[in-house]
Amino acid sequence: MPKEVKPLSLRQCDDGKWEVKMKSNNCDWVKCETEEDAKIFSNVPIVRDKLAEAALPDEDLAAVLDGTAIVFGKYNMSDGARYFRAMAKRARGKNRSPIY
């Protein structure tokens, strides 16, 4: 039976901002300016799973991946932003390299 992919943990801080637990083995929480940004980070495992299973090209999935790249860039996570931009190209059928 395949393991169910779940979103990353979210929590709201006392100051009203949101945090997402980005790594499961330690307390690496990323503070977000908005709940929407936090939900985009939280859904990264689900988006990656959808990409692995998608029939390509898939413009809707590519748009989600582009949005995820934008949020990673907004929080100065350039490696993640580059990864999701590349995966958006892949979802559009422009790059068939394996997912890493």
C-alpha positions as CSV (number, residue, x, y, z in Angstrom):
1,M,0.0,0.0,0.0
2,P,1.5,3.4,-1.0
3,K,2.3,5.8,1.7
4,E,-0.1,8.8,1.9
5,V,1.5,12.1,1.1
6,K,0.6,14.7,3.7
7,P,1.2,18.5,3.9
8,L,3.9,19.9,6.1
9,S,2.9,21.0,9.6
10,L,1.6,24.6,10.0
11,R,1.2,26.7,13.1
12,Q,0.1,30.3,13.8
13,C,2.4,32.4,15.9
14,D,1.4,34.9,18.6
15,D,2.2,37.7,16.3
16,G,-0.4,36.4,13.7
17,K,2.2,35.2,11.3
18,W,2.4,31.6,10.2
19,E,5.2,29.0,10.3
20,V,5.7,25.8,8.4
21,K,7.9,22.9,9.6
22,M,10.1,22.4,6.6
23,K,12.2,19.5,7.9
24,S,10.7,16.5,9.7
25,N,13.8,15.6,11.7
26,N,14.5,18.9,13.4
27,C,12.8,22.2,14.3
28,D,13.4,24.0,11.1
29,W,10.3,26.3,11.0
30,V,10.0,28.9,8.3
31,K,8.0,32.0,9.3
32,C,5.7,33.3,6.6
33,E,4.1,36.7,6.2
34,T,0.8,35.3,5.1
35,E,-1.3,32.2,5.7
36,E,-1.4,31.7,1.9
37,D,2.4,31.6,1.7
38,A,2.5,29.1,4.5
39,K,-0.1,26.8,2.8
40,I,2.0,26.9,-0.4
41,F,5.1,25.7,1.6
42,S,3.0,23.2,3.4
43,N,1.7,21.6,0.2
44,V,5.2,21.1,-1.3
45,P,5.1,17.3,-0.7
46,I,1.7,17.0,-2.3
47,V,2.8,19.0,-5.4
48,R,5.9,17.0,-5.8
49,D,3.9,13.8,-5.6
50,K,1.4,15.1,-8.2
51,L,4.3,15.9,-10.5
52,A,5.7,12.4,-10.2
53,E,2.2,11.0,-11.2
54,A,1.2,13.6,-13.7
55,A,0.5,12.9,-17.4
56,L,2.6,15.5,-19.1
57,P,2.2,18.2,-20.2
58,D,0.0,19.6,-17.5
59,E,-0.4,23.4,-17.6
60,D,-2.5,23.5,-14.3
61,L,0.3,21.7,-12.4
62,A,2.9,23.9,-14.1
63,A,1.1,27.0,-12.8
64,V,1.1,25.6,-9.3
65,L,4.8,24.8,-9.6
66,D,5.5,28.4,-10.8
67,G,3.6,29.8,-7.9
68,T,5.5,27.6,-5.5
69,A,8.8,28.9,-7.1
70,I,7.7,32.5,-6.6
71,V,7.0,31.9,-2.9
72,F,10.4,30.2,-2.4
73,G,12.0,33.2,-4.0
74,K,10.1,35.6,-1.9
75,Y,11.6,34.0,1.2
76,N,15.2,33.9,-0.3
77,M,15.2,30.2,-0.8
78,S,16.8,30.3,-4.2
79,D,17.6,26.6,-4.5
80,G,13.9,25.7,-4.0
81,A,12.8,28.5,-6.4
82,R,15.1,27.1,-9.1
83,Y,13.9,23.6,-8.5
84,F,10.3,24.4,-8.8
85,R,10.9,26.6,-11.9
86,A,12.6,23.6,-13.5
87,M,9.8,21.3,-12.5
88,A,7.3,23.7,-14.0
89,K,9.1,23.4,-17.3
90,R,9.0,19.7,-16.9
91,A,5.3,19.8,-16.3
92,R,4.9,21.7,-19.5
93,G,6.7,18.9,-21.3
94,K,9.8,21.1,-22.0
95,N,12.3,19.1,-19.9
96,R,12.0,15.3,-19.4
97,S,14.9,14.9,-16.9
98,P,14.1,12.8,-13.9
99,I,12.7,14.3,-10.7
100,Y,15.3,14.6,-7.9
